[in-house]
Amino acid sequence: MMTDKQQGVLRGMVLALAVTVVAFAAALLWPMPVPPARAFTVLGWDLLPAMCLGANIAIIARHRFFTPADIDGSGLTQGTPRVHLYQAMLQNTLEQTALAVSTHLVWAAAMPAGWQTVIAAASVLFLAGRVAFWRGYARGAAARAFGFALTFYPSLLMLATAAVYQGLVLLNRTP
């Protein structure tokens, strides 16, 4: 039997997976025109994950500037509960950004031109997911599950798809 908290997390995860699948299907059904230098064009969408990371850093910097107990930084002080919360959100955002951007690079290099719109969809989902994650974080696991999963599942689905696609490409190659 799952706890109420586990059920809340599961609901958020399932909803995020459904949103991801629908967004990716739409991206594949209605692809954007991608010029030959496709990696540079579609990777421009990674502005969204980078902005999320920058915003999270700015939130901590602003907090530290206006909070005497935190202004000296975590290396010199214990830190207030608020800055610990912000640091946890930043750590997760950094991890998610590293995964998303590296996944988008792999996708741009490995997948056919008609599939490149998925990077745009994943980047938009990343932004929406981070906003939901930040808004829900302080209320616990169930409140942040949808946002976490909406940033994680697109990367996971893209990595799995690219791995399968590349495996099929390698199997069809002749020496």
WORATA-V325937 format. One line per field, one symbol per residue. ss: DSSP state (H for helix, E for strand, C for the rest). phi: phi as a letter, one per 40 degrees, with the letter a starting at -180 (. if undefined). psi: psi as a letter, one per 20 degrees, with the letter a starting at -180 (. if undefined). A space follows every 50 residues. Layout:
ss=???
phi=???
psi=???
This chain:
ss=CCCHHHHHHHHHHHHHHHHHHHHHHHHHHCCCCCCCCHHHHHHHHHHHHH HHHHHHHHHHHHHHHHCCCCCCCCCCCCCCHHHHHHHHHHHHHHHHHHHH HHHHHHHHHHCCHHHCHHHHHHHHHHHHHHHHHHHHHHHCHHHHHHHHHH HHHHHHHHHHHHHHHHHHHHHHCCC
phi=.ccdccccccdccccccccccccccccccbcccbcdcddccccdccdccc ccccccccccccdcccbdcbccgccbbcgcdcccccccccdccccccdcc cccccccccbbcdcbccdcccccccddcccccccccdcchdccbdccccc cccdccccccccccdccccccccbc
psi=pqrhgghggggggggggggggggggghhhmqqporhlhghghihiihghh hgggggghgggggghjohiihirhiirhqrhghhghhghggghgghgggg ghghggghhhqqhiihhhggghhghgggggghgghigijrghhigggghi hghggghgggghggghghghhiqq.
